[in-house]
Amino acid sequence: MSDGSMFGDLDDYSDETFFEEHPYIYIYTETRLFAYEIYAAYRSGDEHLLLNYDLTDTSVFQEYLTTAQTTAENARGIYTASWEPTGEEHILTLSTCVAANETKRYLVQAILVEE
């Protein structure tokens, strides 16, 4: 991963201009196209999100989204969501290691806007 592979370029989103110029993530499958609008990019801890949060529970998911917003703002990341979390959102989270720091991850998060 030190060669920039495996999402190594995610931290490009820490630059506000790059963030604004690349607002979407597209996922192509054999039968569908998913469009996600990026709303957050920030450094976070290395906790495994799926193991630490029961995201199938709407109230826990809503709490996680609020915590993610606080983390992004406190980490001097970028957070631009114009919607209030309800716990019903479909969120995509991309994560990569932060160079020279084994306890931090860089996250880019996006909300499903079109299927």
PDB file as gemmi writes it, atoms N, CA and C in Angstrom:
CRYST1    1.000    1.000    1.000  90.00  90.00  90.00 P 1                      
ATOM      1  N   MET A   1       0.804  -1.194   0.000  1.00  0.00           N  
ATOM      2  CA  MET A   1       0.000   0.000   0.000  1.00  0.00           C  
ATOM      3  C   MET A   1       0.852   1.266   0.000  1.00  0.00           C  
ATOM      4  N   SER A   2       2.115   1.144   0.323  1.00  0.00           N  
ATOM      5  CA  SER A   2       2.965   2.334   0.335  1.00  0.00           C  
ATOM      6  C   SER A   2       3.181   2.900  -1.059  1.00  0.00           C  
ATOM      7  N   ASP A   3       2.830   2.131  -2.092  1.00  0.00           N  
ATOM      8  CA  ASP A   3       2.982   2.622  -3.462  1.00  0.00           C  
ATOM      9  C   ASP A   3       1.746   3.369  -3.963  1.00  0.00           C  
ATOM     10  N   GLY A   4       0.767   3.617  -3.069  1.00  0.00           N  
ATOM     11  CA  GLY A   4      -0.426   4.360  -3.450  1.00  0.00           C  
ATOM     12  C   GLY A   4      -1.573   3.495  -3.920  1.00  0.00           C  
ATOM     13  N   SER A   5      -1.384   2.180  -3.952  1.00  0.00           N  
ATOM     14  CA  SER A   5      -2.478   1.303  -4.337  1.00  0.00           C  
ATOM     15  C   SER A   5      -3.409   1.104  -3.142  1.00  0.00           C  
ATOM     16  N   MET A   6      -4.483   0.356  -3.359  1.00  0.00           N  
ATOM     17  CA  MET A   6      -5.412   0.035  -2.268  1.00  0.00           C  
ATOM     18  C   MET A   6      -5.969   1.291  -1.590  1.00  0.00           C  
ATOM     19  N   PHE A   7      -6.546   2.187  -2.358  1.00  0.00           N  
ATOM     20  CA  PHE A   7      -7.152   3.422  -1.859  1.00  0.00           C  
ATOM     21  C   PHE A   7      -6.118   4.408  -1.312  1.00  0.00           C  
ATOM     22  N   GLY A   8      -4.868   4.251  -1.654  1.00  0.00           N  
ATOM     23  CA  GLY A   8      -3.819   5.129  -1.147  1.00  0.00           C  
ATOM     24  C   GLY A   8      -4.004   6.588  -1.499  1.00  0.00           C  
ATOM     25  N   ASP A   9      -4.777   6.881  -2.536  1.00  0.00           N  
ATOM     26  CA  ASP A   9      -4.990   8.267  -2.943  1.00  0.00           C  
ATOM     27  C   ASP A   9      -6.211   8.907  -2.283  1.00  0.00           C  
ATOM     28  N   LEU A  10      -6.872   8.203  -1.391  1.00  0.00           N  
ATOM     29  CA  LEU A  10      -8.057   8.768  -0.740  1.00  0.00           C  
ATOM     30  C   LEU A  10      -7.758  10.071  -0.023  1.00  0.00           C  
ATOM     31  N   ASP A  11      -6.557  10.174   0.535  1.00  0.00           N  
ATOM     32  CA  ASP A  11      -6.238  11.407   1.269  1.00  0.00           C  
ATOM     33  C   ASP A  11      -6.125  12.627   0.361  1.00  0.00           C  
ATOM     34  N   ASP A  12      -6.214  12.431  -0.968  1.00  0.00           N  
ATOM     35  CA  ASP A  12      -6.313  13.589  -1.864  1.00  0.00           C  
ATOM     36  C   ASP A  12      -7.549  14.406  -1.525  1.00  0.00           C  
ATOM     37  N   TYR A  13      -8.553  13.752  -0.928  1.00  0.00           N  
ATOM     38  CA  TYR A  13      -9.781  14.443  -0.549  1.00  0.00           C  
ATOM     39  C   TYR A  13      -9.595  15.395   0.628  1.00  0.00           C  
ATOM     40  N   SER A  14      -8.435  15.405   1.239  1.00  0.00           N  
ATOM     41  CA  SER A  14      -8.173  16.383   2.301  1.00  0.00           C  
ATOM     42  C   SER A  14      -7.968  17.782   1.717  1.00  0.00           C  
ATOM     43  N   ASP A  15      -7.706  17.840   0.406  1.00  0.00           N  
ATOM     44  CA  ASP A  15      -7.582  19.125  -0.279  1.00  0.00           C  
ATOM     45  C   ASP A  15      -8.970  19.566  -0.721  1.00  0.00           C  
ATOM     46  N   GLU A  16      -9.418  20.721  -0.240  1.00  0.00           N  
ATOM     47  CA  GLU A  16     -10.777  21.181  -0.500  1.00  0.00           C  
ATOM     48  C   GLU A  16     -11.078  21.325  -1.992  1.00  0.00           C  
ATOM     49  N   THR A  17     -10.109  21.770  -2.765  1.00  0.00           N  
ATOM     50  CA  THR A  17     -10.320  21.914  -4.210  1.00  0.00           C  
ATOM     51  C   THR A  17     -10.549  20.556  -4.847  1.00  0.00           C  
ATOM     52  N   PHE A  18      -9.723  19.572  -4.499  1.00  0.00           N  
ATOM     53  CA  PHE A  18      -9.893  18.215  -5.020  1.00  0.00           C  
ATOM     54  C   PHE A  18     -11.261  17.674  -4.620  1.00  0.00           C  
ATOM     55  N   PHE A  19     -11.637  17.879  -3.353  1.00  0.00           N  
ATOM     56  CA  PHE A  19     -12.926  17.438  -2.844  1.00  0.00           C  
ATOM     57  C   PHE A  19     -14.068  18.002  -3.690  1.00  0.00           C  
ATOM     58  N   GLU A  20     -14.007  19.294  -3.974  1.00  0.00           N  
ATOM     59  CA  GLU A  20     -15.064  19.947  -4.749  1.00  0.00           C  
ATOM     60  C   GLU A  20     -15.083  19.503  -6.208  1.00  0.00           C  
ATOM     61  N   GLU A  21     -13.916  19.201  -6.769  1.00  0.00           N  
ATOM     62  CA  GLU A  21     -13.831  18.815  -8.176  1.00  0.00           C  
ATOM     63  C   GLU A  21     -14.166  17.344  -8.424  1.00  0.00           C  
ATOM     64  N   HIS A  22     -14.220  16.537  -7.367  1.00  0.00           N  
ATOM     65  CA  HIS A  22     -14.494  15.101  -7.495  1.00  0.00           C  
ATOM     66  C   HIS A  22     -15.584  14.703  -6.491  1.00  0.00           C  
ATOM     67  N   PRO A  23     -16.823  15.150  -6.732  1.00  0.00           N  
ATOM     68  CA  PRO A  23     -17.875  14.985  -5.717  1.00  0.00           C  
ATOM     69  C   PRO A  23     -18.601  13.627  -5.717  1.00  0.00           C  
ATOM     70  N   TYR A  24     -18.311  12.754  -6.663  1.00  0.00           N  
ATOM     71  CA  TYR A  24     -19.084  11.514  -6.757  1.00  0.00           C  
ATOM     72  C   TYR A  24     -18.203  10.277  -6.821  1.00  0.00           C  
ATOM     73  N   ILE A  25     -18.766   9.185  -6.347  1.00  0.00           N  
ATOM     74  CA  ILE A  25     -18.190   7.852  -6.503  1.00  0.00           C  
ATOM     75  C   ILE A  25     -19.232   7.040  -7.263  1.00  0.00           C  
ATOM     76  N   TYR A  26     -18.800   6.358  -8.301  1.00  0.00           N  
ATOM     77  CA  TYR A  26     -19.704   5.533  -9.091  1.00  0.00           C  
ATOM     78  C   TYR A  26     -19.308   4.069  -8.942  1.00  0.00           C  
ATOM     79  N   ILE A  27     -20.287   3.250  -8.689  1.00  0.00           N  
ATOM     80  CA  ILE A  27     -20.064   1.811  -8.601  1.00  0.00           C  
ATOM     81  C   ILE A  27     -20.891   1.158  -9.706  1.00  0.00           C  
ATOM     82  N   TYR A  28     -20.188   0.426 -10.549  1.00  0.00           N  
ATOM     83  CA  TYR A  28     -20.820  -0.250 -11.670  1.00  0.00           C  
ATOM     84  C   TYR A  28     -20.909  -1.743 -11.369  1.00  0.00           C  
ATOM     85  N   THR A  29     -22.084  -2.319 -11.582  1.00  0.00           N  
ATOM     86  CA  THR A  29     -22.247  -3.762 -11.517  1.00  0.00           C  
ATOM     87  C   THR A  29     -22.741  -4.214 -12.888  1.00  0.00           C  
ATOM     88  N   GLU A  30     -22.973  -5.494 -13.040  1.00  0.00           N  
ATOM     89  CA  GLU A  30     -23.447  -5.987 -14.335  1.00  0.00           C  
ATOM     90  C   GLU A  30     -24.811  -5.426 -14.703  1.00  0.00           C  
ATOM     91  N   THR A  31     -25.627  -5.117 -13.713  1.00  0.00           N  
ATOM     92  CA  THR A  31     -27.002  -4.694 -14.003  1.00  0.00           C  
ATOM     93  C   THR A  31     -27.355  -3.308 -13.478  1.00  0.00           C  
ATOM     94  N   ARG A  32     -26.479  -2.668 -12.719  1.00  0.00           N  
ATOM     95  CA  ARG A  32     -26.830  -1.385 -12.111  1.00  0.00           C  
ATOM     96  C   ARG A  32     -25.642  -0.440 -12.055  1.00  0.00           C  
ATOM     97  N   LEU A  33     -26.010   0.826 -11.897  1.00  0.00           N  
ATOM     98  CA  LEU A  33     -25.026   1.878 -11.634  1.00  0.00           C  
ATOM     99  C   LEU A  33     -25.481   2.584 -10.364  1.00  0.00           C  
ATOM    100  N   PHE A  34     -24.577   2.698  -9.407  1.00  0.00           N  
ATOM    101  CA  PHE A  34     -24.861   3.399  -8.158  1.00  0.00           C  
ATOM    102  C   PHE A  34     -24.043   4.677  -8.130  1.00  0.00           C  
ATOM    103  N   ALA A  35     -24.694   5.802  -7.835  1.00  0.00           N  
ATOM    104  CA  ALA A  35     -23.998   7.088  -7.723  1.00  0.00           C  
ATOM    105  C   ALA A  35     -24.075   7.547  -6.269  1.00  0.00           C  
ATOM    106  N   TYR A  36     -22.914   7.823  -5.706  1.00  0.00           N  
ATOM    107  CA  TYR A  36     -22.801   8.282  -4.329  1.00  0.00           C  
ATOM    108  C   TYR A  36     -22.204   9.685  -4.326  1.00  0.00           C  
ATOM    109  N   GLU A  37     -22.794  10.588  -3.545  1.00  0.00           N  
ATOM    110  CA  GLU A  37     -22.250  11.932  -3.394  1.00  0.00           C  
ATOM    111  C   GLU A  37     -21.383  11.972  -2.144  1.00  0.00           C  
ATOM    112  N   ILE A  38     -20.139  12.366  -2.321  1.00  0.00           N  
ATOM    113  CA  ILE A  38     -19.199  12.420  -1.201  1.00  0.00           C  
ATOM    114  C   ILE A  38     -19.555  13.605  -0.314  1.00  0.00           C  
ATOM    115  N   TYR A  39     -19.652  13.348   0.976  1.00  0.00           N  
ATOM    116  CA  TYR A  39     -19.987  14.407   1.921  1.00  0.00           C  
ATOM    117  C   TYR A  39     -18.973  14.560   3.054  1.00  0.00           C  
ATOM    118  N   ALA A  40     -18.046  13.614   3.197  1.00  0.00           N  
ATOM    119  CA  ALA A  40     -17.083  13.716   4.293  1.00  0.00           C  
ATOM    120  C   ALA A  40     -15.759  13.070   3.906  1.00  0.00           C  
ATOM    121  N   ALA A  41     -14.681  13.673   4.390  1.00  0.00           N  
ATOM    122  CA  ALA A  41     -13.335  13.129   4.213  1.00  0.00           C  
ATOM    123  C   ALA A  41     -12.532  13.553   5.431  1.00  0.00           C  
ATOM    124  N   TYR A  42     -11.999  12.570   6.178  1.00  0.00           N  
ATOM    125  CA  TYR A  42     -11.342  12.912   7.441  1.00  0.00           C  
ATOM    126  C   TYR A  42     -10.527  11.744   7.982  1.00  0.00           C  
ATOM    127  N   ARG A  43      -9.646  12.071   8.933  1.00  0.00           N  
ATOM    128  CA  ARG A  43      -8.900  11.049   9.656  1.00  0.00           C  
ATOM    129  C   ARG A  43      -9.754  10.543  10.811  1.00  0.00           C  
ATOM    130  N   SER A  44      -9.657   9.249  11.025  1.00  0.00           N  
ATOM    131  CA  SER A  44     -10.427   8.612  12.086  1.00  0.00           C  
ATOM    132  C   SER A  44      -9.553   7.574  12.766  1.00  0.00           C  
ATOM    133  N   GLY A  45     -10.089   6.981  13.810  1.00  0.00           N  
ATOM    134  CA  GLY A  45      -9.379   5.897  14.475  1.00  0.00           C  
ATOM    135  C   GLY A  45      -9.375   4.652  13.615  1.00  0.00           C  
ATOM    136  N   ASP A  46      -8.770   3.597  14.132  1.00  0.00           N  
ATOM    137  CA  ASP A  46      -8.668   2.370  13.340  1.00  0.00           C  
ATOM    138  C   ASP A  46      -9.709   1.325  13.718  1.00  0.00           C  
ATOM    139  N   GLU A  47     -10.763   1.743  14.431  1.00  0.00           N  
ATOM    140  CA  GLU A  47     -11.785   0.775  14.819  1.00  0.00           C  
ATOM    141  C   GLU A  47     -12.507   0.231  13.587  1.00  0.00           C  
ATOM    142  N   HIS A  48     -12.882  -1.020  13.674  1.00  0.00           N  
ATOM    143  CA  HIS A  48     -13.611  -1.667  12.583  1.00  0.00           C  
ATOM    144  C   HIS A  48     -15.070  -1.255  12.725  1.00  0.00           C  
ATOM    145  N   LEU A  49     -15.572  -0.468  11.785  1.00  0.00           N  
ATOM    146  CA  LEU A  49     -16.910   0.102  11.900  1.00  0.00           C  
ATOM    147  C   LEU A  49     -17.995  -0.965  12.024  1.00  0.00           C  
ATOM    148  N   LEU A  50     -17.908  -2.019  11.241  1.00  0.00           N  
ATOM    149  CA  LEU A  50     -18.958  -3.036  11.261  1.00  0.00           C  
ATOM    150  C   LEU A  50     -18.941  -3.871  12.537  1.00  0.00           C  
ATOM    151  N   LEU A  51     -17.783  -3.993  13.165  1.00  0.00           N  
ATOM    152  CA  LEU A  51     -17.705  -4.754  14.404  1.00  0.00           C  
ATOM    153  C   LEU A  51     -18.029  -3.902  15.625  1.00  0.00           C  
ATOM    154  N   ASN A  52     -17.829  -2.592  15.531  1.00  0.00           N  
ATOM    155  CA  ASN A  52     -18.039  -1.708  16.681  1.00  0.00           C  
ATOM    156  C   ASN A  52     -19.415  -1.059  16.720  1.00  0.00           C  
ATOM    157  N   TYR A  53     -20.145  -1.111  15.637  1.00  0.00           N  
ATOM    158  CA  TYR A  53     -21.473  -0.494  15.585  1.00  0.00           C  
ATOM    159  C   TYR A  53     -22.451  -1.488  14.965  1.00  0.00           C  
ATOM    160  N   ASP A  54     -23.609  -1.659  15.584  1.00  0.00           N  
ATOM    161  CA  ASP A  54     -24.660  -2.484  14.997  1.00  0.00           C  
ATOM    162  C   ASP A  54     -25.435  -1.585  14.039  1.00  0.00           C  
ATOM    163  N   LEU A  55     -24.948  -1.462  12.827  1.00  0.00           N  
ATOM    164  CA  LEU A  55     -25.527  -0.537  11.865  1.00  0.00           C  
ATOM    165  C   LEU A  55     -26.863  -1.014  11.307  1.00  0.00           C  
ATOM    166  N   THR A  56     -27.301  -2.199  11.709  1.00  0.00           N  
ATOM    167  CA  THR A  56     -28.638  -2.652  11.339  1.00  0.00           C  
ATOM    168  C   THR A  56     -29.696  -2.024  12.248  1.00  0.00           C  
ATOM    169  N   ASP A  57     -29.265  -1.474  13.376  1.00  0.00           N  
ATOM    170  CA  ASP A  57     -30.156  -0.775  14.308  1.00  0.00           C  
ATOM    171  C   ASP A  57     -30.201   0.700  13.906  1.00  0.00           C  
ATOM    172  N   THR A  58     -31.372   1.186  13.500  1.00  0.00           N  
ATOM    173  CA  THR A  58     -31.513   2.545  12.976  1.00  0.00           C  
ATOM    174  C   THR A  58     -30.997   3.595  13.947  1.00  0.00           C  
ATOM    175  N   SER A  59     -31.267   3.446  15.233  1.00  0.00           N  
ATOM    176  CA  SER A  59     -30.816   4.456  16.201  1.00  0.00           C  
ATOM    177  C   SER A  59     -29.297   4.428  16.361  1.00  0.00           C  
ATOM    178  N   VAL A  60     -28.690   3.253  16.317  1.00  0.00           N  
ATOM    179  CA  VAL A  60     -27.229   3.146  16.395  1.00  0.00           C  
ATOM    180  C   VAL A  60     -26.601   3.749  15.139  1.00  0.00           C  
ATOM    181  N   PHE A  61     -27.209   3.476  13.980  1.00  0.00           N  
ATOM    182  CA  PHE A  61     -26.707   4.019  12.724  1.00  0.00           C  
ATOM    183  C   PHE A  61     -26.779   5.541  12.739  1.00  0.00           C  
ATOM    184  N   GLN A  62     -27.893   6.083  13.211  1.00  0.00           N  
ATOM    185  CA  GLN A  62     -28.043   7.537  13.302  1.00  0.00           C  
ATOM    186  C   GLN A  62     -26.998   8.124  14.263  1.00  0.00           C  
ATOM    187  N   GLU A  63     -26.783   7.454  15.380  1.00  0.00           N  
ATOM    188  CA  GLU A  63     -25.765   7.894  16.338  1.00  0.00           C  
ATOM    189  C   GLU A  63     -24.376   7.859  15.704  1.00  0.00           C  
ATOM    190  N   TYR A  64     -24.101   6.787  14.930  1.00  0.00           N  
ATOM    191  CA  TYR A  64     -22.810   6.698  14.244  1.00  0.00           C  
ATOM    192  C   TYR A  64     -22.621   7.871  13.282  1.00  0.00           C  
ATOM    193  N   LEU A  65     -23.655   8.211  12.497  1.00  0.00           N  
ATOM    194  CA  LEU A  65     -23.544   9.311  11.541  1.00  0.00           C  
ATOM    195  C   LEU A  65     -23.256  10.634  12.252  1.00  0.00           C  
ATOM    196  N   THR A  66     -23.870  10.847  13.395  1.00  0.00           N  
ATOM    197  CA  THR A  66     -23.611  12.053  14.178  1.00  0.00           C  
ATOM    198  C   THR A  66     -22.181  12.042  14.713  1.00  0.00           C  
ATOM    199  N   THR A  67     -21.725  10.891  15.196  1.00  0.00           N  
ATOM    200  CA  THR A  67     -20.348  10.759  15.686  1.00  0.00           C  
ATOM    201  C   THR A  67     -19.352  10.997  14.556  1.00  0.00           C  
ATOM    202  N   ALA A  68     -19.647  10.479  13.376  1.00  0.00           N  
ATOM    203  CA  ALA A  68     -18.757  10.676  12.224  1.00  0.00           C  
ATOM    204  C   ALA A  68     -18.650  12.159  11.883  1.00  0.00           C  
ATOM    205  N   GLN A  69     -19.768  12.867  11.940  1.00  0.00           N  
ATOM    206  CA  GLN A  69     -19.736  14.309  11.674  1.00  0.00           C  
ATOM    207  C   GLN A  69     -18.853  15.022  12.680  1.00  0.00           C  
ATOM    208  N   THR A  70     -19.007  14.723  13.948  1.00  0.00           N  
ATOM    209  CA  THR A  70     -18.195  15.343  14.997  1.00  0.00           C  
ATOM    210  C   THR A  70     -16.720  15.019  14.798  1.00  0.00           C  
ATOM    211  N   THR A  71     -16.430  13.764  14.490  1.00  0.00           N  
ATOM    212  CA  THR A  71     -15.042  13.352  14.254  1.00  0.00           C  
ATOM    213  C   THR A  71     -14.446  14.117  13.076  1.00  0.00           C  
ATOM    214  N   ALA A  72     -15.200  14.219  11.983  1.00  0.00           N  
ATOM    215  CA  ALA A  72     -14.709  14.938  10.799  1.00  0.00           C  
ATOM    216  C   ALA A  72     -14.423  16.397  11.132  1.00  0.00           C  
ATOM    217  N   GLU A  73     -15.322  17.030  11.855  1.00  0.00           N  
ATOM    218  CA  GLU A  73     -15.140  18.445  12.194  1.00  0.00           C  
ATOM    219  C   GLU A  73     -13.974  18.637  13.163  1.00  0.00           C  
ATOM    220  N   ASN A  74     -13.824  17.740  14.138  1.00  0.00           N  
ATOM    221  CA  ASN A  74     -12.734  17.861  15.107  1.00  0.00           C  
ATOM    222  C   ASN A  74     -11.380  17.501  14.511  1.00  0.00           C  
ATOM    223  N   ALA A  75     -11.372  16.682  13.476  1.00  0.00           N  
ATOM    224  CA  ALA A  75     -10.116  16.255  12.843  1.00  0.00           C  
ATOM    225  C   ALA A  75      -9.714  17.201  11.718  1.00  0.00           C  
ATOM    226  N   ARG A  76     -10.381  18.336  11.632  1.00  0.00           N  
ATOM    227  CA  ARG A  76     -10.134  19.307  10.568  1.00  0.00           C  
ATOM    228  C   ARG A  76     -10.281  18.672   9.191  1.00  0.00           C  
ATOM    229  N   GLY A  77     -11.250  17.782   9.110  1.00  0.00           N  
ATOM    230  CA  GLY A  77     -11.573  17.160   7.830  1.00  0.00           C  
ATOM    231  C   GLY A  77     -12.592  18.011   7.102  1.00  0.00           C  
ATOM    232  N   ILE A  78     -13.200  17.420   6.121  1.00  0.00           N  
ATOM    233  CA  ILE A  78     -14.226  18.119   5.341  1.00  0.00           C  
ATOM    234  C   ILE A  78     -15.541  17.393   5.575  1.00  0.00           C  
ATOM    235  N   TYR A  79     -16.572  18.158   5.901  1.00  0.00           N  
ATOM    236  CA  TYR A  79     -17.907  17.598   6.106  1.00  0.00           C  
ATOM    237  C   TYR A  79     -18.896  18.561   5.485  1.00  0.00           C  
ATOM    238  N   THR A  80     -19.615  18.107   4.452  1.00  0.00           N  
ATOM    239  CA  THR A  80     -20.500  19.020   3.719  1.00  0.00           C  
ATOM    240  C   THR A  80     -21.937  18.531   3.636  1.00  0.00           C  
ATOM    241  N   ALA A  81     -22.298  17.526   4.406  1.00  0.00           N  
ATOM    242  CA  ALA A  81     -23.655  16.975   4.301  1.00  0.00           C  
ATOM    243  C   ALA A  81     -24.683  18.054   4.577  1.00  0.00           C  
ATOM    244  N   SER A  82     -25.642  18.157   3.678  1.00  0.00           N  
ATOM    245  CA  SER A  82     -26.706  19.141   3.844  1.00  0.00           C  
ATOM    246  C   SER A  82     -27.975  18.484   4.356  1.00  0.00           C  
ATOM    247  N   TRP A  83     -27.893  17.210   4.681  1.00  0.00           N  
ATOM    248  CA  TRP A  83     -29.049  16.459   5.167  1.00  0.00           C  
ATOM    249  C   TRP A  83     -28.833  16.100   6.632  1.00  0.00           C  
ATOM    250  N   GLU A  84     -29.932  15.931   7.331  1.00  0.00           N  
ATOM    251  CA  GLU A  84     -29.884  15.506   8.726  1.00  0.00           C  
ATOM    252  C   GLU A  84     -29.965  13.979   8.756  1.00  0.00           C  
ATOM    253  N   PRO A  85     -29.070  13.327   9.494  1.00  0.00           N  
ATOM    254  CA  PRO A  85     -29.110  11.863   9.526  1.00  0.00           C  
ATOM    255  C   PRO A  85     -30.402  11.332  10.137  1.00  0.00           C  
ATOM    256  N   THR A  86     -30.966  10.331   9.495  1.00  0.00           N  
ATOM    257  CA  THR A  86     -32.178   9.691  10.001  1.00  0.00           C  
ATOM    258  C   THR A  86     -31.918   8.240  10.381  1.00  0.00           C  
ATOM    259  N   GLY A  87     -30.784   7.707   9.930  1.00  0.00           N  
ATOM    260  CA  GLY A  87     -30.497   6.304  10.150  1.00  0.00           C  
ATOM    261  C   GLY A  87     -30.978   5.425   9.012  1.00  0.00           C  
ATOM    262  N   GLU A  88     -31.628   6.021   8.023  1.00  0.00           N  
ATOM    263  CA  GLU A  88     -32.149   5.275   6.874  1.00  0.00           C  
ATOM    264  C   GLU A  88     -31.260   5.434   5.634  1.00  0.00           C  
ATOM    265  N   GLU A  89     -30.222   6.233   5.727  1.00  0.00           N  
ATOM    266  CA  GLU A  89     -29.360   6.516   4.576  1.00  0.00           C  
ATOM    267  C   GLU A  89     -28.590   5.266   4.148  1.00  0.00           C  
ATOM    268  N   HIS A  90     -28.193   5.254   2.884  1.00  0.00           N  
ATOM    269  CA  HIS A  90     -27.292   4.234   2.360  1.00  0.00           C  
ATOM    270  C   HIS A  90     -25.941   4.909   2.180  1.00  0.00           C  
ATOM    271  N   ILE A  91     -25.002   4.551   3.049  1.00  0.00           N  
ATOM    272  CA  ILE A  91     -23.700   5.217   3.105  1.00  0.00           C  
ATOM    273  C   ILE A  91     -22.617   4.270   2.602  1.00  0.00           C  
ATOM    274  N   LEU A  92     -21.704   4.813   1.828  1.00  0.00           N  
ATOM    275  CA  LEU A  92     -20.516   4.103   1.375  1.00  0.00           C  
ATOM    276  C   LEU A  92     -19.325   4.710   2.107  1.00  0.00           C  
ATOM    277  N   THR A  93     -18.508   3.867   2.707  1.00  0.00           N  
ATOM    278  CA  THR A  93     -17.307   4.348   3.388  1.00  0.00           C  
ATOM    279  C   THR A  93     -16.096   3.669   2.765  1.00  0.00           C  
ATOM    280  N   LEU A  94     -15.173   4.481   2.268  1.00  0.00           N  
ATOM    281  CA  LEU A  94     -13.889   3.987   1.778  1.00  0.00           C  
ATOM    282  C   LEU A  94     -12.852   4.347   2.830  1.00  0.00           C  
ATOM    283  N   SER A  95     -11.929   3.438   3.091  1.00  0.00           N  
ATOM    284  CA  SER A  95     -10.966   3.635   4.172  1.00  0.00           C  
ATOM    285  C   SER A  95      -9.587   3.178   3.734  1.00  0.00           C  
ATOM    286  N   THR A  96      -8.582   3.922   4.160  1.00  0.00           N  
ATOM    287  CA  THR A  96      -7.209   3.526   3.902  1.00  0.00           C  
ATOM    288  C   THR A  96      -6.351   3.907   5.105  1.00  0.00           C  
ATOM    289  N   CYS A  97      -5.188   3.320   5.193  1.00  0.00           N  
ATOM    290  CA  CYS A  97      -4.267   3.626   6.283  1.00  0.00           C  
ATOM    291  C   CYS A  97      -3.702   5.037   6.100  1.00  0.00           C  
ATOM    292  N   VAL A  98      -3.378   5.673   7.221  1.00  0.00           N  
ATOM    293  CA  VAL A  98      -2.685   6.952   7.190  1.00  0.00           C  
ATOM    294  C   VAL A  98      -1.198   6.636   7.267  1.00  0.00           C  
ATOM    295  N   ALA A  99      -0.437   7.142   6.338  1.00  0.00           N  
ATOM    296  CA  ALA A  99       0.994   6.854   6.274  1.00  0.00           C  
ATOM    297  C   ALA A  99       1.665   7.122   7.622  1.00  0.00           C  
ATOM    298  N   ALA A 100       2.508   6.200   8.032  1.00  0.00           N  
ATOM    299  CA  ALA A 100       3.319   6.311   9.247  1.00  0.00           C  
ATOM    300  C   ALA A 100       2.480   6.392  10.524  1.00  0.00           C  
ATOM    301  N   ASN A 101       1.208   5.963  10.473  1.00  0.00           N  
ATOM    302  CA  ASN A 101       0.381   5.970  11.672  1.00  0.00           C  
ATOM    303  C   ASN A 101      -0.543   4.768  11.633  1.00  0.00           C  
ATOM    304  N   GLU A 102      -0.180   3.732  12.388  1.00  0.00           N  
ATOM    305  CA  GLU A 102      -0.939   2.488  12.348  1.00  0.00           C  
ATOM    306  C   GLU A 102      -2.264   2.558  13.086  1.00  0.00           C  
ATOM    307  N   THR A 103      -2.531   3.642  13.813  1.00  0.00           N  
ATOM    308  CA  THR A 103      -3.773   3.734  14.586  1.00  0.00           C  
ATOM    309  C   THR A 103      -4.773   4.701  13.963  1.00  0.00           C  
ATOM    310  N   LYS A 104      -4.479   5.198  12.785  1.00  0.00           N  
ATOM    311  CA  LYS A 104      -5.389   6.130  12.115  1.00  0.00           C  
ATOM    312  C   LYS A 104      -5.755   5.615  10.736  1.00  0.00           C  
ATOM    313  N   ARG A 105      -6.957   5.963  10.310  1.00  0.00           N  
ATOM    314  CA  ARG A 105      -7.430   5.658   8.969  1.00  0.00           C  
ATOM    315  C   ARG A 105      -7.938   6.947   8.348  1.00  0.00           C  
ATOM    316  N   TYR A 106      -7.871   7.015   7.025  1.00  0.00           N  
ATOM    317  CA  TYR A 106      -8.467   8.143   6.313  1.00  0.00           C  
ATOM    318  C   TYR A 106      -9.745   7.632   5.678  1.00  0.00           C  
ATOM    319  N   LEU A 107     -10.866   8.281   5.998  1.00  0.00           N  
ATOM    320  CA  LEU A 107     -12.169   7.856   5.506  1.00  0.00           C  
ATOM    321  C   LEU A 107     -12.732   8.854   4.504  1.00  0.00           C  
ATOM    322  N   VAL A 108     -13.349   8.336   3.483  1.00  0.00           N  
ATOM    323  CA  VAL A 108     -14.141   9.132   2.553  1.00  0.00           C  
ATOM    324  C   VAL A 108     -15.530   8.498   2.582  1.00  0.00           C  
ATOM    325  N   GLN A 109     -16.539   9.328   2.890  1.00  0.00           N  
ATOM    326  CA  GLN A 109     -17.890   8.809   3.019  1.00  0.00           C  
ATOM    327  C   GLN A 109     -18.820   9.495   2.034  1.00  0.00           C  
ATOM    328  N   ALA A 110     -19.756   8.708   1.515  1.00  0.00           N  
ATOM    329  CA  ALA A 110     -20.681   9.222   0.493  1.00  0.00           C  
ATOM    330  C   ALA A 110     -22.059   8.620   0.723  1.00  0.00           C  
ATOM    331  N   ILE A 111     -23.069   9.358   0.295  1.00  0.00           N  
ATOM    332  CA  ILE A 111     -24.445   8.917   0.433  1.00  0.00           C  
ATOM    333  C   ILE A 111     -24.994   8.550  -0.947  1.00  0.00           C  
ATOM    334  N   LEU A 112     -25.763   7.478  -0.994  1.00  0.00           N  
ATOM    335  CA  LEU A 112     -26.367   7.036  -2.239  1.00  0.00           C  
ATOM    336  C   LEU A 112     -27.375   8.087  -2.703  1.00  0.00           C  
ATOM    337  N   VAL A 113     -27.176   8.581  -3.931  1.00  0.00           N  
ATOM    338  CA  VAL A 113     -28.084   9.602  -4.469  1.00  0.00           C  
ATOM    339  C   VAL A 113     -28.853   9.111  -5.687  1.00  0.00           C  
ATOM    340  N   GLU A 114     -28.368   8.053  -6.318  1.00  0.00           N  
ATOM    341  CA  GLU A 114     -29.056   7.546  -7.502  1.00  0.00           C  
ATOM    342  C   GLU A 114     -28.712   6.083  -7.724  1.00  0.00           C  
ATOM    343  N   GLU A 115     -29.730   5.315  -8.055  1.00  0.00           N  
ATOM    344  CA  GLU A 115     -29.523   3.903  -8.358  1.00  0.00           C  
ATOM    345  C   GLU A 115     -30.132   3.597  -9.709  1.00  0.00           C  
TER     346      GLU A 115                                                      
END                                                                             
